[in-house]
């Protein structure tokens, strides 16, 4: 097993996750099997209880693991399926060590950070790196490890020590360290400054790790004299210094690495350059085509994202990626209009009339509406109003998790005249509980107590839009994350009133997909289809939303129905290309419009 460690210096948010993913793509394109591990030094056991405002979205894996959003990047870039063990946290490591101590595994010894915590980290990495992730029973050839945070953080010190020991243990030729650092330009002097990277590398070396490759982030390509200076002061060969400057979309990053011969540098450090099974040149023709196609898109499609966390785009990262996958597959340039759901509510008309007017203008100007998942009652009424608008105005609508539940509540109130209809999450005393707490849920513990991971949904109606989008499959396997569900005792009333529950679980009592048959496209899912979307295999339901929003749904349904696919996934057509992007961070935390090329309008 070979290991590539990706660390970061100077500041956080440099794009270590994208860099690690792109390195994985490059090595995979050379014919190697690749797996990934993300190390998060926080004390939480997992990301499940963390706020989207602080940490972005919680990505859910097939096994129900609630993990850092970077694992979503790994899965999308490498088209692999990871497990909860691929996300290492300080909490998991300490829990494992304490459990061993309680069992007496350490035979009365004093349990310490060194060697017990550091040994546990190394053993965890070695164990997880051997797990097959590509659908076969074969282990990976290379494991790409991303260390979260920045070199010098106190909380990451045990991991730094463990990785230093680990590099010595696996030996030269089996370990490659890629250090991602910043080369800023000060507006006053207008030149690229190397001192931050020099100090970062010095700190890394002081902790016992020596970088083999420098990946320098910058706004513009590095000047040659800057590379020479970095090489001299950081003691890294010029050929091993690569530049990751800003690009139009992140599909260009693997191509950028390839063009600078990063794969050659990594393979030489790992002793693989002359190995027969490793291709001398990475095969990235599909990536090149996707990156080029994305840059050429002209026809826009506007999707209103009505949510609670619209100020932080990372809160809905997988949804953004799924929308991009679908829009590029259908030759449309994605424009996402962020609509804070609380600004749609009647109270906002009195308290913040300008925000209220702007939110409604964005909603009414969109070609389609998407209401994502969420927790808590803040902004729920605004989401209900968005669902009502889409239903009454025949605007394409996709509701995910809570987005499906509020669509059910809205239908009960507006169509069935059940004025008090609500979810017990928002009103425990409601007399018309359309959405209820799941019987198996815990009322005392929050972490890992939801219905999580990949679950099977069976179609009840063969000719519904959802089934057609999934290539007329009998069932689909999608990932879940929820505590509440549609009240099964009210389903017959809903269906009599015209709301169709076209997908259910194996018991038939848990509702998974809703549709309004007479509507242009009105679909809600209890599961999260965005977690399984891939660049070359867009999520079928996201394809449906984009197609309906751009006048292509009828053609797509015909094409999907004639497509041969596996039962659990749907690959529609041959032009399903996609893109991701280097996002420009909002200056004040509020982004109104998010363009597929990474541009945004700040207010």
C-alpha positions, 0 to 999 in steps of 0.5 A: 500500500502506498500513501499520499498525505495532503496537509495545509498551511498558512490559512484554512479553506485553501482547497485541500479537499479538492487537491486531494480529490484531484490527486486521486483522479490523477492516480486513478487515471494512471491505472491505480486503485485509489481510496481516501481518508479524511482526518478531522481533528475535532472532538466530535465523534462525527459531523452529525450534530454540527451546525451547517453554519460552522462546518457546511453540510453533513454528507451521508454515506451508504453505511449511514456514516455522517461525515465531513463534506470532503468525503462527498468530494472524494466520492464524486471525483473518484466514483467510489463508495466510502464508509464511516471509518474513512472519516477519522476524528479525534473523538473516534480515536479517543473513544477507541482507546478508552474502550480498549483501556476499559477492557484491559487491553493495555494490561495495566499500562499508563495510557498516553497520547504517545504511544497509545493515541498515535498507535491507534491513529496509525492502525486505523489508517492501515486498516481502513486503507485496505477496504475495497471502495470501487465495487470490487473485492480488491484493495486500493493501491494508493490511499490519499489522506487529507489532514484537516486544519492547518499545520500548527493547530494544537488539536492536530498535534497527535495526528502530526506525530502519528503521521511522522511515525507512520511515514518512518514505519511504512518506509521510503517509497511508500509515503508522499507528503503534498503540502498545500500552501498560499502564495498571496499577492499584496495589492500594495506591492503587486508581487507574489510573496513566498514568506508565508509558505516558507514559514509553513514548511519550516513549521512542518519540518519542525514537527518531523514531516518533510514535504515531497511536493508543494502545491501552491494556491494563488490567484494567478499562475506562479512566476518562474522566479517565485518557484525557484525561490520556494525551491531554495528556501523550502528544499523542494525540487522545482519539478515538485512544485505545482501551482493551483491557481484560480480556474473557471471550474474545478474540473480543470484542477486534475488537468492543471496537475497533469499539465505540470507533471504532478503525477510523475513527481508523485509516482517517482516519490512512491517508486511507481514511475517505472512499474509496468501497470502504471500508465506513463500518461493519465487518461483524462479525455473525459475530464478534458471534455467536461471542463471544456463543455462546462465553460461553453454553456450559454443557455441559463436555467434558474433554480430558486433554492429556498432554505434556511442556510442560504448564506453559506453555500457549503451547507447545500454543497451536494445539492449544488453539485447534483444541480450542476451535474444535471444542468451540464448533462442537459446543456444548460448553464446553472444559475442558483438564486438563494432565497432565505425561506424566512424572508418569504413569510408574512412577518418579513413583509412588516419587519424587512419589507425590502428582503421580503420583496427581493425573496419573492421576486427571486422565487417568481423569476425562477424556472424551478424551485428546490426546497432542501432538507433542514431541522427546526421550525425557523423558516418553515412557513416560508418553505410552505409558501414556496411549495404552494407557489410552485404547486399553484403556478405549475412551476417545477418543484423538487422537495428533499426530506423536509422539502417533501414533508412541507409539501405534504403539509401545504397540500393538507392545508390548502387542498384538503382544508385541514387548517391545523395540519402540521408536523409534530416537529414544529407543533407537538400538540397538533390535532392533524399530524401529517408528519410524525416522529418515527417510532424507532427514533430516540428522544434522548440522544441526538447523535447517530439516532436518525434513519441513516444510510442507503435504504431501498424504495419500491415504486408503487406506480409504474408510469409515474415521472420518478419511475421513468426517470429511474429507467422504469426500475422496480426499486432504487437505493438512496441515502436517508437522514431523517427523524420524521416521516409522513403519517402512514395513517393519513396516506389514504386521505391524501391519495383520495385528494390527489396526492400520489405516494409513488414510492414506499419502503419495503414495509409499504408504510413509510412514504419515500416519494410523492408526486402530483400527477397532473403537475408539470413536475412536482416531486418530493423525496424522503431520501437525499438523491444528491448524495449519489449524484456523480459527474458522469451519472447525474441523479435522475430526479435532479435531471428531471427538475432541470429538464422540467425547468428548461422544457426538456422533460418530455424528451428526457422521460422518453430517453430515460425509459429506453435506457438500460441501467442498474436497478439502483442507479440511472445513467441517462443518455451519453452526454451526461457530463458535469462540472464542479467549481472553485467557489468564490467566498461571499464577502459578507456571508450573503449570496443572492445568486450562484452561477455555475462558473463560480461567479456570484452577486453579493448583497 
